[in-house]
Amino acid sequence: MFHYTKLDIFCNDVKKFADADGYVPEAEDICQDFSYPDTQFKGLKNWTQHIQSSVHATRSAQQKLHAWQNRL
């Protein structure tokens, strides 16, 4: 779990996966550690899909941030 602001200006694609407090799940995280609405992830399948999408968006944002930081 990490706060989406860690990705600086590249956080927009990741924000949609964040909970009410701004924390984004990573591969090994469990739903109970987050502040999502109780009904959002009723089944494991929904949570698994959310995690997969979150991880993919995070990797993409990290790559963009890294490229931006090393642009000179």
C-alpha positions as CSV (number, residue, x, y, z in Angstrom):
1,M,0.0,0.0,0.0
2,F,1.2,3.5,-0.8
3,H,-0.3,6.9,-1.0
4,Y,-1.0,8.0,-4.6
5,T,0.9,11.3,-4.1
6,K,4.1,9.2,-4.1
7,L,3.8,9.2,-7.9
8,D,3.9,13.0,-8.1
9,I,2.5,14.5,-11.3
10,F,1.8,11.0,-12.7
11,C,-0.7,10.0,-10.0
12,N,-3.8,10.7,-12.0
13,D,-4.2,7.2,-13.6
14,V,-3.6,5.6,-10.2
15,K,-6.0,7.8,-8.1
16,K,-9.1,5.9,-9.3
17,F,-7.8,2.8,-7.5
18,A,-7.1,4.6,-4.2
19,D,-9.4,4.3,-1.2
20,A,-11.0,7.2,0.6
21,D,-7.7,8.1,2.3
22,G,-5.7,8.1,-0.9
23,Y,-4.0,4.7,-0.5
24,V,-3.5,2.5,-3.5
25,P,-3.4,-1.3,-3.1
26,E,-0.4,-3.4,-4.2
27,A,-0.2,-7.1,-5.1
28,E,-0.2,-8.6,-1.6
29,D,-2.6,-6.2,0.1
30,I,-6.0,-7.2,1.5
31,C,-9.2,-5.3,1.2
32,Q,-9.7,-5.0,4.9
33,D,-6.7,-2.7,5.3
34,F,-8.3,0.0,3.2
35,S,-11.2,2.5,3.5
36,Y,-13.3,1.4,0.6
37,P,-17.1,1.4,0.8
38,D,-18.3,-1.9,2.3
39,T,-20.2,-3.0,-0.8
40,Q,-17.5,-2.2,-3.3
41,F,-15.6,-5.5,-3.1
42,K,-18.1,-8.1,-2.0
43,G,-16.3,-10.9,-3.8
44,L,-12.7,-12.0,-4.1
45,K,-13.0,-11.8,-7.9
46,N,-13.7,-8.0,-7.7
47,W,-10.8,-7.4,-5.4
48,T,-8.5,-9.5,-7.5
49,Q,-9.4,-7.5,-10.6
50,H,-9.0,-4.2,-8.7
51,I,-5.5,-5.3,-7.6
52,Q,-4.4,-6.3,-11.1
53,S,-5.6,-3.0,-12.6
54,S,-4.0,-1.1,-9.7
55,V,-0.7,-2.8,-10.1
56,H,-0.7,-2.3,-13.9
57,A,-1.5,1.4,-13.5
58,T,1.1,1.8,-10.8
59,R,3.8,0.3,-12.9
60,S,3.0,2.5,-15.8
61,A,3.0,5.6,-13.6
62,Q,6.3,4.6,-12.0
63,Q,7.9,4.2,-15.5
64,K,6.6,7.7,-16.5
65,L,7.9,9.2,-13.3
66,H,11.3,7.5,-13.6
67,A,11.6,8.7,-17.2
68,W,10.6,12.2,-16.2
69,Q,13.1,12.3,-13.3
70,N,15.9,11.1,-15.6
71,R,15.0,13.3,-18.6
72,L,18.2,15.3,-18.6
